[in-house]
Amino acid sequence: MLLLHAAAMDTLRSDPMNGRKQDIEPEIDLVEEDDESSLPEIEEETLLDLDGDAPAGTLKAGRAAIVRDAKHAPPSPGVYRMFDAQDEVLYVGKAKNIQKRVTAYARATGHDSRIVRMIAATSRIEFISTRTETEALLLEANLIKRLRPRFNVLMRDDKSFPYIVITSDHPAPQIIKHRGARSRPGDYYGPFASVWAVNRTITALQRAFLIRSCSDAVYESRTRPCLLHQIKRCSAPCTGEISLTDYAELVREGRAFLSGKSRAVKEQLAGDMEKASGDLDFERAAIYRDRLSALSVVQSQQGVNPRTVDEADVFAIHHAGGFNCVQVFFFRTGQNWGNRAYFPKADRSLLPAEVLSSFLAQFYDDKPCPRSILISEDIVERELLEQALTTKSGHRIEVSAPKRGEKKDLIDHALANAREALARKMAETSSQQILLKSLADTFHLPRIPNRIEVYDNSHIQGSNAVGAMIVAGPEGFRKNQYRKFNIKSDDLTPGDDYGMMREVLERRFKRLLTENPRPPEPNGVLSATVRKIGEAARAIAGEEESPWPDLVLIDGGQGQLKAARETLTALGIPDMPLVAVAKGIDRDAGRETFFSPDREPFRLPPRDPLLYYIERMRDEAHRFAIGAHRQRRSKDIRESGLQEIPGIGPTRKRALLHHFGTLKAIESASLADLEKVPGISGDTARKIYDFFHERAPS
């Protein structure tokens, strides 16, 4: 937790920019931080030459704004934010001496082109003082991630990492995968690089230790062992197939294995197997044999398992063709829990060490930090980063760039993976660009699309209707930007697909018009020229992409297209590129018909790569829509048994389901148990109990 001055905290609270959503990708600082003590003072005639009458957006006006606000900058550690004329954050930076650092931007010379562009766009600067430079580093990382400044380059992936949890709030602990806040009591093991790695490991651990994975509600309602017990992946403590004492021993072994004591656990199992064989209890010996085999599978899937590294994250960066890939390996309790590749979008002129330095501070902004961090490039602010992460974690953190030994071998292994991942990414990007260019040519788009939105609906005879939007672009599917829409209109006829499409598009684009008004575009030949210049400028400056789609794809035919066009025209967006994709005869893939305004329907050749690409986007939208519909339907089915009870509204339904977990548990609950639910009175509990239990006539 950062301890800021009261004035600094007031600034944070009052700043409307801090209210932005938190699901934003972290960013990499573009501006190289100088040592403020070595910055030359600005000459007096330079300051006099700067006046406030220069046109906005010019270098002279930007320097004048910086000089004006620099007079009020504190000569202490802290963070500064540079804003443009539209009050959007351009850049967030930290400094040991804010006044000297900000004043340096007003120098007439010594800046590269990207800093010159940033200075020219600046209209004002705000400051936040901190007690130390360490606090400034942590606050800078937090603000960059939250505010997404234009001159702080985006990192494309910021999903939280999954963990394995063995719970401790139940007599028969449960093994589950977990992502997010550590709210449930238990032992957490990880991080793992992917959910796939967690699922694979849990499956193997179930075979080795027979720990249950069912929910507590299911556990309480079992009357006979489930299928997992039959396939030897659970010891079934729910029905007493194993005593709680013996089950606790299995859990202890599982915790020991995940804590790094795998050799001791395997030796104990091997000894038990030999003892069972000596006693001629071959059935029991076979159980120990299978458990040993399962543990061997876990360790063989982990790949590299270092002997001298117990807990560390390994970072290696590879730079090629102006692009960067940061490969991260996670080692906990001497075991390799997987790796993940990141592709930060940094300026081509930045050195790998500069990119990695900015990456590290923001990577750990919302993630737990191990005691050791191994990096492939030595960074300038290594000691400052160590102090900041130590302060944040509450224990000593060591950041090092090993040059020999097993740790260097881990770096080399990560570097090889980074090199291969970047090569694959560049090849995929090249193929994607070819497809997008073909898409623009085929549908006569004004430019190669950077953002494609695909819409679909899902329902069963109008019930639990859900609309879905997926987003695709040059990097593939952008799942963090998917949206689902619960159809709310009471005027719709059940099953009216056209009405559902109108509601979804109206809600989506009304909000877009409110939050991000569409910039006007010139007409004619000038439009293309201005557009190209604007796109080039945004690419150079590292601006975030526009939230407006370059193409809207709709799953449907001429009717859906007409409904979509009428909706967008009514909203004042008649020129939005629209294409409807109708399924082929007998719903055969490869025989789709395409509809677009002012053009006759047409088909693409059956083996055209562009057709496969559009089918993939259409199928992804269909998958997402069906998934959202099933979630809503299952919730409706789960609560339907309570709908007919008088006096039970949504709040009490939620309280009952939260307390008991399932409808079946509510049905079998006693009157005394029902009265314990928050918000359920004695009379209401009696109504619920009577509804599920026939009372004998008095």
VOGU-3710 file (C-alpha; in Angstrom, 3 decimals, decimal comma):
1> mlllhaaamd> 0,000/0,000/0,000  1,448/3,359/-1,003  1,571/6,063/1,640  1,061/9,356/-0,223  0,758/12,893/1,054  -2,806/14,021/1,774  -2,711/16,432/-1,144  -1,637/13,630/-3,458  -4,492/11,413/-2,324  -6,967/14,278/-2,812
11> tlrsdpmngr> -5,673/14,677/-6,357  -6,243/10,997/-7,029  -9,755/11,088/-5,578  -10,800/14,190/-7,481  -9,381/13,133/-10,842  -12,201/11,820/-13,030  -9,663/9,882/-15,092  -9,181/7,504/-12,174  -12,674/6,157/-12,568  -11,800/4,146/-15,648
21> kqdiepeidl> -12,285/0,409/-15,847  -9,615/-1,858/-14,426  -9,601/-4,549/-17,145  -7,013/-2,640/-19,153  -3,777/-4,066/-20,384  -0,553/-2,810/-18,722  1,648/-0,443/-20,620  5,328/0,163/-21,225  6,864/3,549/-20,631  8,131/5,173/-23,823
31> veeddesslp> 10,124/8,037/-22,354  13,553/7,290/-21,045  13,948/8,636/-17,520  17,003/10,827/-17,056  18,962/11,459/-13,915  17,506/14,778/-12,812  20,722/15,779/-11,110  22,505/15,855/-14,486  19,866/17,873/-16,377  21,046/21,342/-17,446
41> eieeetlldl> 19,092/24,390/-16,391  17,018/26,053/-19,151  18,428/29,368/-20,260  16,466/32,498/-19,328  16,091/33,649/-22,945  14,588/30,272/-23,804  11,895/30,776/-21,179  11,202/34,324/-22,399  10,785/33,044/-25,947  7,851/30,866/-24,881
51> dgdapagtlk> 4,510/32,649/-24,898  1,004/31,391/-24,350  -0,364/32,693/-27,686  1,098/29,929/-29,884  -1,478/27,760/-31,682  -2,549/24,704/-29,693  -0,876/21,492/-30,770  2,393/23,118/-31,757  5,762/22,489/-30,144  5,962/26,101/-28,982
61> agraaivrda> 2,558/25,897/-27,255  3,467/22,590/-25,611  6,746/23,943/-24,246  4,941/27,040/-22,968  2,402/24,872/-21,115  5,181/22,785/-19,591  7,115/25,855/-18,415  3,932/27,351/-16,935  3,064/24,237/-14,911  6,676/23,404/-14,030
71> khappspgvy> 6,757/26,506/-11,804  4,312/24,737/-9,479  6,005/21,329/-9,591  7,393/20,098/-6,251  11,175/19,507/-6,046  10,585/16,045/-4,555  9,902/12,452/-5,681  6,583/11,755/-7,320  4,567/11,125/-10,463  3,492/13,555/-13,172
81> rmfdaqdevl> 0,711/13,254/-15,742  0,706/15,138/-19,045  -2,711/15,992/-20,587  -3,716/17,147/-24,064  -6,307/19,777/-25,006  -9,125/17,183/-24,779  -8,087/16,385/-21,193  -6,874/12,905/-22,165  -3,762/11,591/-20,413  -0,788/11,578/-22,782
91> yvgkakniqk> 1,896/10,231/-20,509  2,555/9,145/-16,931  6,106/9,304/-15,601  7,970/9,216/-12,314  10,910/11,267/-11,094  13,253/11,650/-8,157  12,806/15,425/-8,544  9,568/16,248/-10,387  10,455/19,886/-11,007  13,769/19,132/-12,685
101> rvtayaratg> 12,344/16,255/-14,704  9,380/18,232/-16,063  11,457/21,336/-16,738  13,760/19,221/-18,904  10,931/18,758/-21,421  11,052/22,496/-22,182  14,586/22,285/-23,539  14,810/23,401/-27,152  17,027/20,478/-28,193  17,977/16,977/-27,119
111> hdsrivrmia> 14,618/15,203/-27,642  13,905/12,402/-30,071  10,893/12,515/-32,380  8,460/10,704/-30,095  9,168/13,081/-27,182  8,741/16,062/-29,514  5,284/14,798/-30,517  4,329/14,346/-26,879  5,520/17,839/-25,926  3,590/19,393/-28,819
121> atsriefist> 0,354/17,698/-27,708  0,703/18,737/-24,030  -1,643/21,402/-22,671  -1,187/20,901/-18,902  0,594/18,740/-16,307  -0,537/17,449/-12,919  1,690/16,208/-10,103  1,439/13,708/-7,252  4,133/13,834/-4,561  5,354/10,689/-2,834
131> rteteallle> 7,730/10,242/0,074  10,279/8,167/-1,837  11,233/7,291/-5,401  10,220/3,705/-4,622  6,649/4,804/-3,945  6,747/6,861/-7,146  7,712/3,767/-9,172  4,813/1,734/-7,755  2,318/4,557/-8,251  3,534/5,148/-11,806
141> anlikrlrpr> 2,951/1,480/-12,681  -0,554/1,603/-11,206  -1,557/4,793/-13,032  -0,157/3,692/-16,381  -2,149/0,495/-16,172  -5,314/2,335/-15,141  -5,230/5,384/-17,410  -3,727/3,913/-20,620  -1,705/6,988/-21,655  -1,167/7,360/-25,375
151> fnvlmrddks> 2,630/7,505/-25,078  2,874/4,467/-22,815  2,883/1,432/-25,071  0,316/-1,332/-24,536  1,091/-4,844/-23,471  -1,478/-7,076/-25,111  -2,218/-9,605/-22,346  -3,003/-8,995/-18,695  -5,135/-11,935/-17,676  -4,752/-13,029/-14,087
161> fpyivitsdh> -3,004/-16,332/-13,477  -4,819/-19,475/-12,329  -3,877/-21,305/-9,128  -4,561/-24,693/-7,570  -6,277/-24,462/-4,186  -6,695/-27,139/-1,543  -9,393/-25,722/0,719  -9,251/-25,720/4,510  -12,810/-24,690/5,439  -14,373/-28,170/5,227
171> papqiikhrg> -13,769/-31,489/7,058  -13,045/-33,062/3,651  -10,862/-30,515/1,788  -11,469/-29,959/-1,914  -8,973/-29,419/-4,772  -10,050/-26,772/-7,284  -8,660/-24,275/-9,757  -8,926/-20,618/-8,787  -8,438/-17,226/-10,413  -8,807/-13,838/-8,748
181> arsrpgdyyg> -8,804/-12,673/-5,125  -7,774/-15,207/-2,480  -11,039/-15,010/-0,570  -11,502/-18,687/0,309  -9,418/-20,220/3,131  -6,922/-22,760/1,883  -3,448/-23,362/0,459  -2,752/-21,735/-2,923  -0,211/-23,231/-5,339  0,985/-21,502/-8,498
191> pfasvwavnr> 0,839/-19,374/-10,511  0,241/-21,621/-13,497  0,699/-20,281/-16,995  -2,725/-21,423/-18,235  -6,000/-23,012/-17,166  -5,086/-25,946/-19,398  -1,976/-26,580/-17,287  -4,050/-26,358/-14,092  -6,702/-28,785/-15,361  -4,059/-31,249/-16,498
201> titalqrafl> -2,262/-31,078/-13,158  -5,450/-31,417/-11,104  -6,471/-34,493/-13,087  -3,094/-36,133/-12,416  -3,183/-35,140/-8,739  -6,657/-36,642/-8,378  -5,297/-39,949/-9,668  -2,347/-39,698/-7,292  -4,070/-38,515/-4,102  -7,798/-39,196/-4,713
211> irscsdavye> -8,834/-35,746/-3,430  -12,381/-34,658/-4,205  -13,092/-31,821/-6,645  -16,885/-31,572/-6,218  -18,501/-28,528/-4,599  -19,523/-28,570/-0,952  -23,211/-28,560/-1,936  -22,753/-31,645/-4,130  -20,697/-33,297/-1,375  -23,493/-32,837/1,139
221> srtrpcllhq> -26,178/-34,173/-1,213  -24,417/-37,412/-2,332  -26,019/-40,699/-1,347  -23,708/-42,959/-3,331  -20,230/-42,564/-4,871  -20,023/-40,600/-8,120  -18,336/-41,524/-11,396  -14,975/-40,052/-10,310  -14,784/-42,698/-7,590  -15,528/-45,416/-10,141
231> ikrcsapctg> -12,640/-44,289/-12,386  -10,285/-44,032/-9,384  -9,975/-40,255/-9,234  -11,697/-39,708/-5,871  -11,728/-41,625/-2,590  -15,424/-40,702/-1,992  -15,339/-39,294/1,559  -18,869/-37,988/0,857  -20,399/-41,458/1,306  -17,951/-42,813/3,844
241> eisltdyael> -15,945/-44,975/1,431  -12,899/-43,609/3,278  -12,728/-42,280/6,820  -12,033/-38,596/7,333  -8,801/-39,524/9,145  -7,480/-41,514/6,185  -8,709/-38,829/3,793  -6,804/-36,187/5,781  -3,630/-38,238/5,215  -4,232/-38,167/1,450
251> vregraflsg> -4,698/-34,400/1,607  -1,495/-34,048/3,635  0,426/-35,957/0,962  -1,094/-33,777/-1,768  -0,097/-30,594/0,040  3,412/-31,944/0,590  3,810/-32,770/-3,108  2,619/-29,321/-4,225  4,904/-27,723/-1,623  7,986/-29,218/-3,253
261> ksravkeqla> 8,392/-32,377/-1,164  7,745/-34,620/-4,147  10,739/-36,882/-3,515  9,652/-37,632/0,062  6,087/-38,346/-1,056  7,242/-40,712/-3,815  9,616/-42,524/-1,452  6,796/-43,005/1,063  4,452/-44,356/-1,628  7,161/-46,676/-2,931
271> gdmekasgdl> 7,744/-47,978/0,598  4,002/-48,548/1,106  3,816/-50,397/-2,195  6,676/-52,732/-1,242  5,125/-53,357/2,165  1,764/-54,217/0,594  3,503/-56,579/-1,835  5,353/-58,233/1,047  2,024/-58,757/2,801  0,664/-60,283/-0,430
281> dferaaiyrd> -1,932/-57,495/-0,583  -1,475/-57,034/-4,311  -4,674/-55,056/-4,776  -3,440/-52,388/-2,368  0,014/-52,494/-3,944  -1,565/-51,823/-7,344  -3,247/-48,705/-5,921  0,128/-47,356/-4,743  1,641/-48,243/-8,123  -1,028/-46,237/-9,953
291> rlsalsvvqs> -0,521/-43,270/-7,636  3,238/-43,312/-8,244  2,610/-43,448/-11,978  0,319/-40,424/-11,759  2,980/-38,417/-9,887  5,539/-39,295/-12,550  3,147/-37,951/-15,183  2,873/-34,620/-13,323  6,637/-34,204/-13,143  7,274/-35,301/-16,721
301> qqgvnprtvd> 4,786/-32,693/-17,999  6,545/-29,889/-16,141  9,646/-30,018/-18,343  12,553/-28,143/-16,743  12,708/-28,607/-12,954  15,760/-26,819/-11,517  17,610/-28,169/-8,490  18,971/-24,867/-7,155  15,957/-22,604/-7,831  13,080/-23,041/-5,417
311> eadvfaihha> 10,914/-19,969/-6,141  11,525/-17,615/-9,069  10,050/-15,949/-12,135  12,305/-15,998/-15,191  12,011/-13,195/-17,771  13,729/-13,269/-21,159  13,192/-10,713/-23,921  13,909/-11,183/-27,614  13,889/-8,291/-30,100  13,602/-8,754/-33,878
321> ggfncvqvff> 12,258/-6,652/-36,718  11,208/-3,868/-34,374  9,058/-6,218/-32,257  9,573/-7,670/-28,777  8,582/-10,889/-27,050  8,902/-11,331/-23,285  8,796/-14,980/-22,203  7,974/-15,617/-18,526  8,561/-18,939/-16,732  7,111/-19,613/-13,269
331> frtgqnwgnr> 8,984/-21,817/-10,783  7,458/-22,567/-7,395  8,608/-25,107/-4,803  11,295/-26,254/-7,242  8,692/-27,138/-9,888  7,972/-25,569/-13,262  4,371/-24,366/-13,433  4,516/-23,267/-17,067  5,313/-20,214/-19,149  3,548/-17,409/-20,981
341> ayfpkadrsl> 4,611/-15,135/-23,847  3,898/-11,385/-23,952  4,259/-9,128/-26,980  4,652/-5,538/-25,742  3,992/-2,875/-28,331  7,092/-0,741/-27,770  8,730/1,893/-29,931  11,266/0,357/-32,301  14,043/2,626/-31,042  13,879/1,290/-27,474
351> lpaevlssfl> 16,524/-1,197/-26,400  15,400/-4,578/-25,016  16,679/-3,642/-21,541  14,534/-0,471/-21,550  11,418/-2,406/-22,563  12,064/-5,096/-19,948  12,650/-2,513/-17,201  9,274/-0,860/-17,814  7,581/-4,234/-18,249  8,652/-5,601/-14,853
361> aqfyddkpcp> 7,252/-2,827/-12,651  3,843/-3,015/-14,307  3,793/-6,820/-14,479  3,786/-7,062/-10,681  1,320/-4,210/-10,138  -1,471/-6,678/-9,305  0,348/-9,995/-9,020  2,186/-11,689/-6,124  5,941/-11,499/-6,438  8,362/-14,415/-5,830
371> rsilisediv> 11,528/-13,976/-3,808  13,755/-14,202/-6,872  13,382/-12,633/-10,325  15,824/-13,703/-13,034  16,136/-11,469/-16,110  17,970/-11,835/-19,409  19,029/-8,158/-19,601  20,585/-6,113/-16,817  18,466/-2,998/-16,274  19,474/0,449/-15,077
381> erelleqalt> 16,970/0,730/-12,223  17,453/-2,789/-10,889  18,092/-1,712/-7,282  15,126/0,690/-7,290  12,896/-2,070/-8,656  14,099/-4,432/-5,904  13,237/-1,843/-3,243  9,801/-1,181/-4,748  8,872/-4,868/-5,017  10,235/-5,553/-1,528
391> tksghrievs> 8,075/-2,745/-0,133  5,016/-4,031/-1,986  5,519/-7,723/-1,108  6,646/-7,355/2,488  9,638/-9,653/2,016  13,060/-9,408/0,387  13,008/-9,541/-3,437  16,154/-10,151/-5,464  16,362/-9,143/-9,130  19,394/-10,525/-10,969
401> apkrgekkdl> 20,748/-11,196/-14,448  22,756/-14,443/-13,988  25,828/-15,005/-16,159  26,614/-18,650/-15,380  25,302/-21,803/-13,758  21,845/-23,336/-13,676  20,116/-19,943/-13,435  21,804/-18,876/-16,676  20,572/-22,125/-18,257  17,019/-21,169/-17,259
411> idhalanare> 17,476/-17,750/-18,887  18,798/-19,355/-22,077  15,860/-21,769/-22,149  13,384/-18,883/-21,745  15,229/-16,865/-24,399  14,955/-19,734/-26,890  11,217/-19,904/-26,211  10,907/-16,128/-26,669  12,707/-16,342/-30,004  10,421/-19,105/-31,254
421> alarkmaets> 7,256/-17,393/-29,980  8,136/-14,119/-31,713  8,846/-15,934/-34,985  5,439/-17,653/-34,800  3,704/-14,380/-33,923  5,280/-12,511/-36,842  4,309/-15,298/-39,254  0,724/-15,316/-37,966  0,507/-11,532/-38,176  1,702/-11,602/-41,780
431> sqqillksla> -0,953/-14,177/-42,729  -3,617/-12,205/-40,863  -2,748/-9,030/-42,740  -3,158/-10,840/-46,057  -6,616/-12,061/-44,996  -7,671/-8,597/-43,814  -6,541/-7,026/-47,085  -8,522/-9,641/-48,994  -11,534/-8,866/-46,777  -11,252/-5,142/-47,543
441> dtfhlpripn> -10,986/-5,796/-51,288  -13,874/-8,284/-51,385  -16,348/-6,109/-49,469  -15,107/-2,777/-50,909  -14,086/-1,364/-47,531  -12,400/2,066/-47,473  -9,388/0,645/-45,612  -8,001/-2,584/-44,181  -10,114/-3,270/-41,080  -8,428/-2,989/-37,701
451> rievydnshi> -11,548/-3,866/-35,702  -14,299/-6,243/-36,825  -17,427/-6,760/-34,717  -19,560/-9,871/-35,238  -23,100/-10,148/-33,825  -25,326/-13,156/-33,180  -28,399/-14,045/-31,097  -29,297/-17,214/-29,202  -32,588/-18,342/-27,664  -35,043/-21,246/-27,492
461> qgsnavgami> -38,430/-20,160/-28,831  -37,741/-16,688/-27,493  -36,880/-17,734/-23,927  -33,639/-16,604/-22,257  -32,753/-14,558/-25,339  -29,170/-13,315/-25,456  -27,291/-11,194/-27,996  -23,537/-11,533/-28,378  -20,745/-9,426/-29,860  -17,222/-10,678/-30,521
471> vagpegfrkn> -14,271/-8,601/-31,722  -11,508/-9,618/-34,144  -8,529/-7,760/-35,555  -4,969/-8,114/-36,802  -3,966/-9,955/-33,602  -6,889/-12,402/-33,779  -9,847/-12,589/-31,403  -9,876/-9,990/-28,617  -11,763/-11,889/-25,950  -11,445/-9,161/-23,333
481> qyrkfniksd> -13,681/-7,003/-25,541  -16,471/-9,545/-26,063  -19,890/-8,391/-24,869  -23,199/-10,144/-24,213  -26,627/-8,485/-24,125  -29,559/-9,903/-22,196  -32,583/-9,058/-24,332  -34,738/-6,795/-22,137  -37,467/-5,343/-24,337  -41,004/-6,325/-23,308
491> dltpgddygm> -42,406/-5,331/-26,708  -40,587/-8,073/-28,623  -42,508/-11,043/-29,911  -40,826/-14,210/-28,592  -38,453/-15,472/-31,260  -38,295/-12,154/-33,178  -34,687/-12,323/-34,405  -34,960/-8,991/-36,231  -36,192/-7,220/-33,115  -33,405/-8,776/-31,031
501> mrevlerrfk> -30,786/-7,587/-33,539  -32,255/-4,067/-33,452  -32,084/-3,979/-29,648  -28,499/-5,250/-29,494  -27,188/-2,816/-32,126  -29,127/0,114/-30,648  -27,723/-0,504/-27,160  -24,187/-1,036/-28,449  -23,955/2,020/-30,709  -25,947/4,378/-28,477
511> rlltenprpp> -23,382/3,785/-25,762  -20,528/4,136/-28,249  -21,892/7,464/-29,474  -22,149/8,700/-25,871  -18,737/7,542/-24,654  -16,669/7,899/-27,864  -18,307/10,257/-30,399  -17,400/9,278/-33,930  -14,939/11,765/-35,472  -16,213/13,382/-38,705
521> epngvlsatv> -14,524/12,259/-41,910  -13,986/14,458/-44,972  -15,495/13,302/-48,243  -13,981/12,463/-51,612  -10,316/12,072/-52,455  -9,239/14,132/-49,482  -10,868/11,588/-47,141  -8,504/8,772/-48,091  -5,459/11,026/-47,845  -6,411/12,458/-44,476
531> rkigeaarai> -7,312/8,983/-43,209  -3,923/7,555/-44,196  -2,092/10,459/-42,573  -4,143/10,032/-39,401  -3,521/6,287/-39,259  0,208/6,779/-39,762  0,341/9,419/-37,032  -1,531/7,157/-34,604  0,783/4,256/-35,400  3,887/6,382/-34,788
541> ageeespwpd> 2,536/7,929/-31,604  1,356/4,599/-30,257  -2,248/5,754/-29,820  -4,809/3,232/-28,755  -7,101/2,070/-31,522  -10,523/3,529/-32,090  -13,409/1,654/-30,429  -15,419/2,138/-33,635  -15,574/-0,950/-35,861  -14,343/-0,859/-39,449
551> lvlidggqgq> -16,767/-3,667/-40,349  -19,902/-5,123/-38,737  -20,669/-8,768/-39,548  -24,123/-10,160/-38,745  -25,095/-13,806/-38,621  -28,227/-13,827/-40,802  -29,667/-12,952/-44,170  -31,386/-10,079/-45,926  -33,852/-9,532/-43,058  -31,148/-9,144/-40,411
561> lkaaretlta> -29,204/-6,839/-42,719  -32,245/-4,614/-43,253  -32,942/-4,450/-39,505  -29,321/-3,557/-38,770  -29,172/-0,891/-41,472  -32,408/0,752/-40,316  -31,166/0,784/-36,703  -27,814/2,361/-37,538  -29,396/4,897/-39,894  -31,797/5,965/-37,145
571> lgipdmplva> -28,792/6,525/-34,878  -27,115/8,705/-37,513  -24,556/6,115/-38,666  -25,757/5,252/-42,187  -22,250/4,713/-43,586  -21,180/1,907/-41,217  -19,897/-1,025/-43,366  -22,369/-3,911/-42,892  -22,275/-7,515/-44,112  -24,749/-10,311/-43,307
581> vakgidrdag> -23,589/-13,923/-43,526  -26,391/-16,379/-44,315  -25,810/-20,096/-43,808  -25,627/-22,258/-46,896  -28,238/-24,681/-48,206  -28,953/-27,288/-45,527  -26,736/-25,095/-43,309  -23,625/-26,463/-45,040  -20,388/-24,640/-44,244  -18,697/-23,384/-47,389
591> retffspdre> -21,922/-22,402/-49,160  -22,649/-19,159/-47,290  -24,311/-16,232/-49,034  -23,162/-12,685/-48,289  -25,479/-9,676/-48,238  -24,337/-6,063/-48,114  -26,157/-2,780/-48,834  -26,336/-1,591/-52,450  -24,944/-4,861/-53,766  -26,360/-8,109/-55,084
601> pfrlpprdpl> -25,965/-11,207/-52,862  -22,879/-13,258/-53,704  -20,824/-16,261/-52,605  -17,128/-16,928/-52,257  -15,346/-19,929/-53,814  -15,682/-23,000/-51,519  -11,940/-23,252/-50,804  -11,225/-19,536/-50,496  -9,089/-18,781/-47,359  -11,189/-15,648/-46,795
611> lyyiermrde> -14,322/-17,805/-46,569  -12,682/-19,957/-43,882  -11,673/-16,786/-41,999  -15,229/-15,394/-42,047  -16,604/-18,804/-40,992  -14,225/-18,824/-38,026  -15,465/-15,407/-36,906  -19,110/-16,408/-37,426  -18,620/-19,680/-35,517  -16,849/-17,874/-32,659
621> ahrfaigahr> -19,777/-15,469/-32,329  -22,155/-18,445/-32,402  -20,158/-20,251/-29,718  -20,086/-17,190/-27,472  -23,824/-16,523/-27,939  -24,755/-20,131/-27,164  -22,536/-20,128/-24,078  -24,169/-16,943/-22,777  -27,633/-18,385/-23,478  -26,838/-21,634/-21,662
631> qrrskdires> -25,593/-19,748/-18,614  -28,794/-17,736/-18,465  -30,953/-20,806/-19,080  -29,223/-22,875/-16,400  -29,692/-20,057/-13,901  -33,361/-19,833/-14,848  -33,804/-23,589/-14,465  -31,973/-23,526/-11,140  -34,286/-20,869/-9,749  -37,496/-22,043/-11,420
641> glqeipgigp> -38,416/-24,285/-8,493  -38,706/-21,205/-6,277  -40,776/-19,124/-8,706  -44,118/-20,465/-7,545  -43,631/-19,857/-3,807  -45,592/-16,777/-2,656  -43,403/-14,089/-1,096  -40,117/-15,317/-2,586  -38,641/-12,599/-4,764  -35,201/-12,251/-6,381
651> trkrallhhf> -33,451/-11,172/-3,159  -34,687/-14,107/-1,102  -34,019/-16,500/-3,997  -30,400/-15,353/-4,096  -30,108/-15,686/-0,315  -31,465/-19,246/-0,371  -29,258/-20,366/-3,245  -26,200/-18,694/-1,723  -26,836/-20,437/1,602  -27,699/-23,930/0,334
661> gtlkaiesas> -25,942/-23,992/-3,051  -28,545/-26,012/-4,994  -32,309/-26,276/-5,341  -32,114/-29,907/-4,234  -30,494/-28,859/-0,960  -33,284/-26,322/-0,375  -35,902/-29,005/-1,012  -34,366/-31,340/1,557  -33,632/-28,643/4,165  -35,362/-28,786/7,528
671> ladlekvpgi> -37,506/-25,952/8,844  -34,795/-25,022/11,362  -32,166/-24,814/8,600  -34,407/-22,589/6,464  -34,909/-20,190/9,375  -31,119/-19,702/9,586  -30,969/-18,111/6,118  -30,469/-14,315/6,316  -33,673/-12,500/5,362  -35,930/-15,555/5,778
681> sgdtarkiyd> -38,439/-15,158/8,609  -40,164/-17,978/10,425  -43,369/-17,567/8,415  -41,468/-17,497/5,102  -39,436/-20,558/6,105  -42,708/-22,363/6,854  -44,071/-21,455/3,377  -40,920/-22,808/1,704  -40,942/-25,979/3,784  -44,647/-26,579/3,123
691> ffheraps> -44,175/-26,025/-0,607  -41,680/-28,891/-0,853  -43,257/-31,182/1,771  -46,860/-32,340/1,674  -48,433/-31,829/5,070  -50,868/-34,366/6,434  -54,358/-32,943/6,861  -55,087/-31,978/10,423
//
